[in-house]
Amino acid sequence: MHIMDDIIVGLDIGTSKVCAVVGEIQDEDEGINIVGIGCRPSYGFEKGVVVDFERLVDAIQGAIEDAEMMCGYKIEYVYVGIAGTHIAGQNSKGLITISNKGRSAREISEEDIMRVIESAQYLNLPTDREIIHVLPWEFVVDGQHGVKDPLGMTAVRVEAEVHIITGSKKSSENIVKCINKAGYHVIGLVLEPLASAETIFNEEERELGSILIDIGGGITNCIVFVGGNVRYTFNLPIGGRNVTHDISYLLRTSESVAEDIKIKHGSALCELVYENENIEVPTIGGREPKRIPRSSLCEIIECRMDELFRIVKQKLDDTDFMEKVAGGLVLSGGGCLLEGTSELAEKIFNMPVRIGFPRNLGSLEDQLTSPIYTTSVGLVQYALREIDNEEFEEETENVMDRMKDKFKKIWGEIFT
């Protein structure tokens, strides 16, 4: 195994699994080639928060070591997805005036754009929270709305409309500490649905307006694109584990058995199940297994999934974005793999729904074409886009330094 610097590693730490994906940086026009993957069951992580430090360290170490064995490279640095109930999104505005030695107007410079975006970050945040992402979606130049890039325009006043993602300092610090304890270094933390969107959506879908609902084990994340940019984000503390728990409780069986029969026999839409279908459910305490109609299992699943989608729809209906998403809705994450999930979502949202799969995978396309890999693959592709093309021509060590410096500006001492 040898060390190679021109690789990008995405690390998805979730409630159900820890997944590491390795991508080789190709020539400028060829993007990235996915060459390694490692997945382990996740222990010690619930709804975006570390609850068992040592067990999570072991899971992280195992997943990355599996990825190393597959690709043959020694991994040192990782991009990490971040999500959880502690994450929040909000829109904000910034405003600056422009002057040029007494003149009333001048050309807008890159420094001006940075200043107006910074002015939008002046939030009254509690001391235990910090900014993760600042995502501009519109500039207003002397009252002219809809400007995407004001560089070079002449103006007196510039405003910036941005979407800001914030999170708990302690939660992110504990994630970084776990990764450091496992023997690796964090380059940056990236909002998980933002990473997933990188590999799921094309530019046309972003421009038309699209919604992504990422159903994980413990959390469901939602992100809305309008006009090519992020306009709205939120999360719910409901995921695939809740469905499993419902099955376990109502059918009086273990969580592991409930998960197994959910995967093998479950459907999120009862109308897809034949009336005469029966399944066998192992019970606890050594009692004989019982046979139940498959429809009974699916009623449990549909009830919870229906609740999830209706809560999401209500939150979206409280905004004006539902009228602006001509691109439809996309589902991702392990929770969307159940039969009937997209059909149920179509009934509730009354719009086109599709399952999102990772794209542009390179060597491992056959192994990664599943919604469960959208975040880890998306992290690699997001990181690639964040690196300027001209940086590829520099020494890779300088590239890594620049990548780390970029995130230090946001995360400060976490990455020192």
N, C-alpha and C positions, 0 to 999 in steps of 0.2 A: 504494500500500500504506500502511495506516495502523496506528498502535499502538492496541491495545485491551486493557484490563487484565482484563476479566472473561472470560478464556479460560484453559483448563488444557491443558497440552501434556504428553503422555506420550512418553517416548523409550526405545525398546527397542533396546539394543545387544547383538547376538548374534554368534555365530560366523559365521553365514551372511549376516545382513542387519542393517542399521540402519533402524529404522522410527520415524517421528514421526507422532503423531496429535493433532489439535487439536480441542478441544471447547469450545463456547460454554456458559457458565453461563446457564441459563434461570431463569424464575421458580421459586420454591421448590418447587412441586408438579410441575414439568415436568422436573426433572433437568438433563440436559446433552444438547446436540445436536452430534454429530460433524460438523465442517465441512471438515476438511482432513487429508490424509495424504501422506506422502512416504517412499519406500523406496529405499535404495541397497544394493548388495552391501557386505558388511562386510569390511574389510581391517585387519589389525593387531590383531585381538582373538581370543584363543583360550581357551576354557574359563573365561571370566570375567576374564581377565587381559590387560592392554594389552601387546602385543609389538612394535608398530610405531606410535609416537606420531603421526607426521605423517600416515600413511595413514588412521589411524582418525579424526583430526581432519577430514580431507577427506570421509570417508564421513558423519560426523555433520553437517557443514556442508551437504553435498549433500542429505541427507534432509530436514533442517529447511527449507532453501530451497525444496525441492519442495512441502512442506506449506504454506509461506508463499504460494507462487504460487497454490495451489489455493484457500486460504481468504481471501486478501487482507489478512491481518493480519501485522504485524511481531512476530515472536516474540522474547521476552526471557528468559522463565523456563521451566524444564522440570522435570518429575518424571521420574526415571530409574530403570529397573529394574536390579536387581543380582542376579547369580547367579554360580555358578562353584564350582570344587572347593574354594575357600578358605572357602565358606560352610558353617556348621554350625549345627544346632539341638539344643537340650537343654531338658529340663524342670527347673524349679527351684521351691523353696518359700520363702515369706517368712512371718514371724510377728511380730506386735506385741501388746502388752498395752495396754488402754485403761483409764484412770482419770480421775476427775473430782473433784478436791479431796478425796481420801480415800475417796470412794464406790467401791463395788466394780464398778460398771458404769455405762455411759452410752450415748447414741446414737452410732452410727458416723457420722462426718462425711466429706466429700470429702477433707479433709486426711488422715484416717486411712487411707482407701483408697489415696491416693498413697504414704503412708509404708510400708504393707505391701507394695505392689508394688515400691517402691524396695528394701525389705529383701530381696526375692527376687533382686535384681540383683547382690548381693554375691558375685560369682564370682571364682575364682582364675584370671583370664585372663592369658595371656602379654602382655607389653607391646606386641607387634605386632598385637594383636587388640582389637576393640571391639564393643560391642553395637549392633545395627541395629534390632531390634524386640523389644519385650517384650509378649507376647500373653497376657493372663490368660485362663484357662479355667474356674477355679472358685475360690470363696472358702469357707472353713470358719469358721463363726461359733460359738464355744464348742462345738466338736466336731460341729456340724451341717454335713454335707457337702452339696454340690449347690447352694449359694447362688450365683446369678449376679450379683446386685447387692445388696450389704449395706448400702447407704446408708439411714440412718434406723433400722436395727435396733439393739436394745440388747444390749450384749455386754461381756465382760471381755477376751476374746482373739479376735483375727482372724488367720486364715492366708490366704495367697494361693498358688494353684497357677498357674504361668505357663510358657509356652513361650518360650524366649529364642533369638533368631537372632543369631549373631556372625559377623564377617568380618574379613578382613585390612585393616588400616588403609591400607597402601600401595596395595593394589589399588583400594580405593574412592577414595583421594586421586588416583590416576592417572586414573581415569575422570572425576572432577570437573575435573581440569586439562585433559584433552582437550576437554571441553565448554566450559570457559572460553576455551581457545585458539581454538575455533571461533566464539566471539563470543556465547555464551549463559551464563546463570547457572542453577545447580542449586538448586531449592527443597528437594528431599529425595530420598533413595534408598529404594526400596521393593523388597522381595524379589519376584522375578518370579513365582513360582508363587502368591504371595499376591495379586498384582495380577490374574493370570489367573483365579483363583478368583472374584474380584469380579464378573467379567462372565459366568462360566460357570455358577456355582451360584446357585440361589435359596435362600431361607431354609429351606424344607422339606428340601432336600437336605442342607444343613449340619446341621440338627437330627437327621435320620435317621442321619447319618454317611456320608461320601463320601470317595473317594480321587481325587485328580487326579494324572495322570502327564503331564508336559509334556515332549515329546521335541523338543529343539532340535537345532541342527547339531552342537554339540560336547558338550552336557551334557543329561542327563535329570534333571528335577526332580520330586520327589514331595512332596505335601502331603496330610495326612489331617485331616479334620474329624470331630469327634464331639461331639454335643450342641451344635452350633452354633459350636464354637470349634476353633482349630488345636491339635492334640495331638501331631503328629509331622511332621517334615520331614527330608528327606535328598536328596542328589544323587549321580549316578553320572557318571563321565567317559566316557560312551558316548552317541552321538547319530547323527543321519543321516549325518554325515561318515564315521563308521566303516563304515556300510553301503556308501557310495560307494567308500571305499578298498578294501574287500573285493572289490567288483566289478572295480575297476581292476586289482588285483593278480592275481586269479584268471583274469580274461578277457584279461589282458595288453593293456589299452587305457588311454588317458589318463583322468585324473580327470574332466575336463570331459565326455568321452564317456560315462564310467561314470555320472555324474550324470544325463545326458540319457536314457540307456536305462533307468535306474532309474525316472525319472519317467514315461516313456512306456510301458514294458512291465513294470515291476516289480510284484510281488505278495508280500505277507508270508506268504501261505498257498498252498503249492503245489497243494493239492487243488482250488483254484479255476481252475487253468490246464488248458486242453485239451492232450491228449498230442501232437497233431499240429501245434501252433503252433511256428513258428520265427521267429527275429529275426536281423537282420544287425548285426554288431558291427564297427565300424571299428577297425583295428589301428594301431599306431604304426610309424614307420620307412618309411612309404610302401608297405607290403605290402597285398595285396588284402584287403578286408573278409571276414570269415568268418561263416557262418550256424551258429547253435546253437539247440537247443531252448529255447523260452522257459522251460520248466521248470528248465533248468540255472541260468538267471539267478535264478529265484525260490527255488531251493534255497539259493543264497548269501544272499539277503535273509532268508529264513525262519530260517536258522541263526543269524544275528546278532540278529534281533528276538526269537527264542525265548530266546536267552541273556539279552538285556536284561530281558525280562519275568520270567524265572525268578529273576534276581538281585533284582529289585524284590520279587517275591513272597516270596523267602526272608527279606529284611529285614523285611517286614511280618509274616511268620509268626513271627519272633522276638519280636514284641510281642503284645499281646492285642487289637489294634485290628481285626483281620480279622473278629472276631465282632461288632463294633459298627458295621459300615458297611452298614446296610440300604439306603442310597441308591445303592449300586453304585460303579462306577469310570468315570471320564471321561478320555479322551485328548485332548490338545491339542498344539499346535506343529506345525511343518512335517513332522516325522517320522511323524505319524499319518496323513498323506494317502495313503500307499500302500494300494492295494487289499488287503483281507484283514487289515489291522492290528487292527481291532476284533474280528474273528472269532478271530484268533489269541489275542488277550488274553482273550477269553471262555473259550477252551479251557483256558488256563493258570490263570486266576484263579477259574474256575468261579463267575462272578457276572455280572450284567448290565453291559455295557460300551456306552458311546456316545461319539461324537465331540463335543467341546465347541466351540461356535461363540460368537462375541461376541454379546451381546444389547443391546437399547436403544440403537441406533446413530444414530437420527435421519436426517439428510439423506443420509448415505452408506451406508445399509444394504446396497444392492446391491453396493457395492465392497468391503465389509469382512467379509462373511459367509464367513470362512475361518479355520481354526484358527491360521494363521500370524499373525493379528492379535490374538489373545487377550491377550497381554501388554501391547501398546501401548494397546489400547482399555481394558483393565482398569486400567492406570495412571491414566488420566483419570477413570474412575469411582471408583476407590479414593480419589483426591485429593478428589473432590467429597464423598464420604461423610465424609472427615476434617474438612471445614470445617463448623463448626456452622451450623445454619440461620440463627441470628440474625446471623452474620457477613455474610450476603448483604446485609443492610440497611445495613451500614457502607460507608464508602468503600473501593473495591477496593484502593487502596494499603495501607490498614490490613489488609485480608484477606491480602495478600501478605506483609506484615510478620509477621502472626501465624503464617502457614504456615511461614515461614522460622524464626521463633523456636521453633516446635514442634520442628523437626528439629535446630536448634542445640543443644537440650538433650541430644540423643543424640549428634550428630556433632561438636559443639564447633567447633574452629577451622577445619574444612574449609569451613564456610559463612560465614566472616567475610569 
